[in-house]
């Protein structure tokens, strides 16, 4: 555990990673984790930021590639699915429907 309030535990991260078929929930690229090697680093992200009542549940966890985590999750680009260009300090909420690979469509 990292010590941050509402940080995801390993079980939650693994469940989100598996739910997505081991790919970035936004772009679909294969990602890696500390327990699963992959071509691009993946990172767990809160759909609803901690600062705005987000928790560490599976329903609030999405795994993104490093690039999409910076762009979508932390406002490193002026536009995207986060049209406000926000960071976790802004009141921006994302939803499973915002991510094409939330549930791995390759398995359907």
C-alpha contacts under 8 A as a table, 3 or more apart, distances in Angstrom:
res1	aa1	res2	aa2	distance
1	X	4	X	7.94
1	X	7	X	7.53
1	X	9	X	6.64
2	X	7	X	7.04
3	X	7	X	7.52
4	X	7	X	5.51
5	X	50	X	7.92
6	X	50	X	6.83
6	X	54	X	7.72
6	X	55	X	5.35
6	X	56	X	4.86
7	X	55	X	7.89
7	X	56	X	5.76
8	X	12	X	6.08
8	X	13	X	6.36
8	X	44	X	7.70
8	X	56	X	4.94
8	X	57	X	7.30
8	X	61	X	7.71
9	X	12	X	5.49
9	X	13	X	6.39
9	X	56	X	7.63
10	X	13	X	5.08
10	X	14	X	6.05
11	X	14	X	5.20
11	X	15	X	6.18
12	X	15	X	5.11
12	X	16	X	6.23
12	X	56	X	7.86
12	X	57	X	6.94
12	X	58	X	5.50
12	X	61	X	7.57
13	X	16	X	5.23
13	X	17	X	6.11
13	X	44	X	6.44
13	X	58	X	7.65
13	X	61	X	7.27
13	X	63	X	7.57
14	X	17	X	5.01
14	X	18	X	6.10
15	X	18	X	5.15
15	X	19	X	6.00
15	X	58	X	7.23
16	X	19	X	5.03
16	X	20	X	6.37
16	X	58	X	6.43
16	X	61	X	6.38
16	X	62	X	6.06
16	X	63	X	6.38
17	X	20	X	5.39
17	X	21	X	6.52
17	X	22	X	5.14
17	X	23	X	7.23
17	X	62	X	7.72
17	X	63	X	5.95
18	X	21	X	5.00
18	X	22	X	5.55
19	X	22	X	7.58
19	X	102	X	7.09
19	X	103	X	5.76
19	X	104	X	6.57
20	X	23	X	5.78
20	X	24	X	7.18
20	X	25	X	6.11
20	X	63	X	7.73
20	X	101	X	5.88
20	X	102	X	5.35
20	X	103	X	5.13
20	X	104	X	4.70
21	X	103	X	7.55
21	X	104	X	5.18
21	X	106	X	7.98
22	X	30	X	6.14
22	X	31	X	6.19
22	X	32	X	7.59
23	X	27	X	7.98
23	X	28	X	5.07
23	X	29	X	5.25
23	X	30	X	4.35
23	X	31	X	5.31
23	X	63	X	7.78
23	X	64	X	7.69
23	X	65	X	7.89
23	X	101	X	7.38
24	X	27	X	5.66
24	X	28	X	4.75
24	X	29	X	5.45
24	X	30	X	6.47
24	X	31	X	6.26
24	X	42	X	7.18
24	X	63	X	5.90
24	X	64	X	4.46
24	X	65	X	5.22
24	X	101	X	6.88
25	X	28	X	5.90
25	X	62	X	6.75
25	X	63	X	6.07
25	X	64	X	5.73
25	X	99	X	5.44
25	X	100	X	6.31
25	X	101	X	4.20
25	X	102	X	4.94
25	X	103	X	7.92
26	X	64	X	6.70
26	X	68	X	7.17
26	X	98	X	7.77
26	X	99	X	4.77
26	X	100	X	5.72
26	X	101	X	5.89
26	X	102	X	7.55
27	X	68	X	7.74
27	X	100	X	7.43
27	X	101	X	7.32
28	X	100	X	7.79
28	X	101	X	6.02
29	X	40	X	7.94
29	X	65	X	7.40
30	X	38	X	6.43
30	X	39	X	6.67
30	X	40	X	6.83
31	X	37	X	7.71
31	X	38	X	4.95
31	X	39	X	6.04
31	X	40	X	4.86
31	X	41	X	5.57
31	X	42	X	5.17
31	X	64	X	7.90
31	X	65	X	6.09
32	X	35	X	7.84
32	X	36	X	5.37
32	X	37	X	4.65
32	X	38	X	3.69
32	X	39	X	6.38
32	X	40	X	5.81
32	X	41	X	4.96
32	X	42	X	5.37
33	X	36	X	4.92
33	X	37	X	6.06
33	X	38	X	7.09
33	X	41	X	6.26
33	X	42	X	5.68
33	X	43	X	7.37
34	X	37	X	7.10
38	X	41	X	6.86
40	X	65	X	6.51
40	X	66	X	7.20
41	X	65	X	5.87
41	X	66	X	5.64
42	X	63	X	6.37
42	X	64	X	5.43
42	X	65	X	4.28
42	X	66	X	5.46
43	X	63	X	5.51
43	X	64	X	5.42
43	X	65	X	6.19
43	X	66	X	6.23
43	X	69	X	6.88
44	X	61	X	6.36
44	X	62	X	5.67
44	X	63	X	4.47
44	X	64	X	6.37
45	X	61	X	5.66
45	X	62	X	5.28
45	X	63	X	6.09
45	X	64	X	7.05
45	X	69	X	7.12
45	X	73	X	6.98
46	X	49	X	5.55
46	X	50	X	7.29
46	X	54	X	6.90
46	X	55	X	7.67
46	X	56	X	7.60
46	X	60	X	5.47
46	X	61	X	5.10
46	X	62	X	6.54
47	X	54	X	7.44
47	X	60	X	5.17
47	X	61	X	6.25
47	X	62	X	6.87
47	X	93	X	5.98
47	X	94	X	4.97
47	X	95	X	6.46
48	X	52	X	6.73
48	X	53	X	6.99
48	X	54	X	4.65
48	X	55	X	7.63
48	X	60	X	6.50
48	X	92	X	7.23
48	X	93	X	5.02
48	X	94	X	6.48
49	X	52	X	5.34
49	X	53	X	6.64
49	X	54	X	4.92
49	X	55	X	7.89
49	X	88	X	5.54
49	X	89	X	7.69
49	X	91	X	7.70
49	X	92	X	7.69
49	X	93	X	7.33
50	X	53	X	5.31
50	X	54	X	4.24
50	X	55	X	6.19
50	X	88	X	7.77
51	X	54	X	6.93
51	X	88	X	7.21
51	X	89	X	6.69
52	X	91	X	6.61
54	X	60	X	7.07
55	X	60	X	6.63
56	X	60	X	6.51
56	X	61	X	7.05
57	X	60	X	5.33
57	X	61	X	6.49
58	X	61	X	5.05
58	X	62	X	7.99
62	X	102	X	7.45
64	X	67	X	7.87
64	X	68	X	5.93
64	X	69	X	5.41
65	X	68	X	5.44
65	X	69	X	6.02
66	X	69	X	5.15
66	X	70	X	6.42
67	X	70	X	5.36
67	X	71	X	6.28
68	X	71	X	4.92
68	X	72	X	5.48
68	X	73	X	7.17
69	X	72	X	5.51
69	X	73	X	4.86
69	X	74	X	6.76
70	X	73	X	5.52
70	X	74	X	5.05
70	X	75	X	6.62
70	X	76	X	5.71
71	X	74	X	5.96
71	X	75	X	5.40
71	X	76	X	4.76
71	X	77	X	5.32
71	X	80	X	7.51
72	X	75	X	5.94
72	X	76	X	7.49
72	X	77	X	7.67
72	X	80	X	6.57
72	X	81	X	6.63
72	X	82	X	6.09
73	X	86	X	7.91
73	X	87	X	6.48
73	X	88	X	7.07
74	X	86	X	6.45
74	X	87	X	4.17
74	X	88	X	6.02
75	X	78	X	6.78
75	X	82	X	7.55
75	X	85	X	4.70
75	X	86	X	4.62
75	X	87	X	4.73
76	X	85	X	7.28
76	X	87	X	7.96
77	X	80	X	7.09
77	X	85	X	6.20
78	X	83	X	7.50
78	X	84	X	7.33
78	X	85	X	4.68
79	X	82	X	6.31
79	X	83	X	4.92
79	X	84	X	6.69
79	X	85	X	5.35
80	X	83	X	5.47
80	X	85	X	7.23
81	X	98	X	7.07
82	X	85	X	5.58
82	X	86	X	6.63
82	X	92	X	7.12
82	X	94	X	7.64
83	X	86	X	7.80
84	X	92	X	7.64
86	X	89	X	7.39
86	X	90	X	5.42
86	X	91	X	7.74
86	X	92	X	6.64
87	X	90	X	5.43
87	X	92	X	7.82
88	X	91	X	7.39
88	X	92	X	7.53
94	X	98	X	6.57
95	X	98	X	5.44
95	X	99	X	7.58
96	X	99	X	5.63
96	X	102	X	6.06
97	X	100	X	7.01
97	X	102	X	7.60
99	X	102	X	5.36
100	X	103	X	7.72
100	X	105	X	7.99
101	X	104	X	5.13
101	X	105	X	6.38
104	X	107	X	5.95
104	X	108	X	7.55
105	X	108	X	5.28
